[in-house]
Amino acid sequence: MRSILSILTVLFLFGCSNQNTDVQLKLITTTTTSEEARALFYQALEEDEQNGQNVEELLKSALDKDPNFILAKALLNSPFARGTANNIEVVSEIVNNSLDKVSEMEALFIMAYYHIMTGERELSAQEFNKLKELYPDYHHIWLYSGVTQSYIGDVKVAITRCKEF
């Protein structure tokens, strides 16, 4: 079953990555004082859409530039980074003590990944759906909303999310 979900996720990401790139897409809001950290974070998001090989390194570099970059720290320690830093304790600490220091968009994004980590994928899908409704012009949200739908077995919705954007 896990292999099937992995294959579906790869197919979904491949389909989404072939969409029209001539449009200027909005990027996820980030709360950081470092433009370098922000640029590295956005590189990590783009890398995730392509092949994901350097996501962990890019997030670590972003945190080197701004150790207080909460969204980067949360994603580095979540399944998003696909690396060894997957750490529920770090993300739980952020959820319990730092969400008031980030934007609403970042907080929902963090909560969505937190719920993936806790096995509450339905809650994660709801949070990504809320993000999609609140911020319809942000392509990363549509992408991760679709991926999350595939996690809960709704592949038709996942593919539709990709095509809608």
C-alpha positions in Angstrom: 0.0 0.0 0.0 2.8 2.4 0.9 4.4 1.7 -2.5 1.2 2.6 -4.3 0.9 5.9 -2.4 4.5 6.7 -3.3 3.9 5.9 -7.0 0.8 8.0 -7.0 2.5 10.9 -5.3 5.4 10.8 -7.9 2.9 10.7 -10.8 0.9 13.6 -9.2 4.0 15.7 -8.8 5.2 15.0 -12.3 1.8 16.0 -13.7 1.8 19.2 -11.7 5.3 20.1 -12.6 4.4 20.2 -16.3 1.9 23.0 -15.9 2.3 26.3 -17.6 5.3 28.1 -16.0 4.8 31.4 -17.9 2.5 32.7 -15.1 4.0 34.6 -12.2 3.1 32.4 -9.2 2.7 33.7 -5.7 5.0 32.2 -3.1 4.1 31.1 0.4 4.4 33.8 3.0 7.5 33.5 5.2 8.3 35.1 8.5 12.1 35.6 8.4 14.4 38.5 8.7 16.9 37.1 6.2 16.3 37.5 2.4 19.0 34.8 1.9 17.0 32.4 4.2 13.8 33.2 2.3 15.5 32.5 -1.1 16.9 29.2 0.1 13.5 28.2 1.5 11.8 29.0 -1.9 14.5 26.9 -3.6 13.6 24.0 -1.3 10.0 24.3 -2.3 10.9 24.3 -6.0 13.3 21.4 -5.5 10.5 19.5 -3.8 8.4 19.9 -6.9 11.2 18.6 -9.1 12.9 15.7 -7.4 13.3 16.6 -3.8 16.9 15.5 -3.5 18.3 18.7 -2.0 15.4 19.9 0.1 17.0 18.9 3.4 20.2 20.7 2.6 18.4 23.8 1.4 16.3 24.0 4.6 19.4 23.6 6.7 21.1 26.4 4.8 18.1 28.6 5.3 18.3 27.9 9.1 22.0 28.7 9.0 21.0 32.2 7.7 18.1 32.6 10.2 18.0 30.1 13.1 14.6 31.6 14.0 12.9 30.8 10.7 10.1 28.7 12.1 8.5 27.4 8.9 11.9 26.2 7.6 12.6 24.5 11.0 9.2 22.8 11.0 9.4 21.6 7.4 13.0 20.4 8.0 11.8 18.2 10.8 8.7 16.9 9.0 8.3 14.4 6.1 8.5 17.3 3.7 12.3 17.2 3.9 12.4 13.5 3.2 15.6 13.3 5.2 16.8 12.1 8.5 15.6 15.1 10.5 12.0 13.8 10.7 11.4 14.8 14.4 7.9 15.0 15.9 9.2 16.5 19.1 10.6 19.5 17.3 7.4 20.1 15.3 5.3 19.5 18.4 7.4 22.2 20.2 6.7 24.6 17.3 3.0 23.8 17.3 2.7 24.3 21.0 4.9 27.4 21.4 5.6 29.2 18.2 2.6 29.4 15.9 1.8 32.9 17.2 5.1 34.1 15.7 4.3 33.2 12.1 1.6 34.2 9.6 -1.7 32.4 9.4 -0.6 30.8 6.2 2.6 29.5 7.8 0.7 28.3 10.9 -1.8 26.3 8.8 1.0 24.8 6.7 2.9 23.7 9.8 -0.3 22.2 11.3 -1.0 20.3 8.1 2.4 18.7 8.2 2.2 18.1 11.9 -1.1 16.2 11.4 0.6 14.1 8.7 3.2 13.2 11.2 0.7 12.3 13.9 -1.2 10.1 11.4 -4.2 12.5 11.3 -4.2 12.8 7.5 -7.9 13.8 7.3 -7.1 16.8 9.5 -4.1 17.6 7.3 -6.2 17.4 4.2 -8.8 19.8 5.9 -6.0 22.3 6.7 -4.6 22.2 3.2 -8.2 22.7 1.9 -8.6 25.7 4.1 -5.3 27.1 2.9 -6.5 26.5 -0.7 -9.7 28.4 0.0 -7.9 31.3 1.8 -5.0 31.6 -0.7 -6.2 30.3 -4.1 -3.3 32.0 -6.0 -0.5 30.1 -4.3 0.5 27.1 -6.4 2.5 25.3 -3.6 -0.7 25.1 -1.5 -2.6 23.5 -4.4 0.2 21.1 -5.0 0.4 20.0 -1.3 -3.3 20.0 -1.0 -3.5 17.5 -3.9 -0.7 15.4 -2.5 -2.5 15.2 0.8 -5.7 14.1 -0.9 -3.7 11.3 -2.5 -2.5 10.3 1.0 -6.1 9.8 2.2 -6.9 7.8 -1.0 -8.8 10.5 -3.0 -6.6 10.3 -6.1 -9.4 11.8 -8.3 -9.4 15.0 -6.2 -5.6 15.0 -6.1 -5.4 15.0 -9.9 -8.2 17.6 -10.2 -6.3 19.9 -7.8 -3.3 19.7 -10.2 -5.4 20.4 -13.2 -7.4 23.2 -11.6 -4.3 25.2 -10.9 
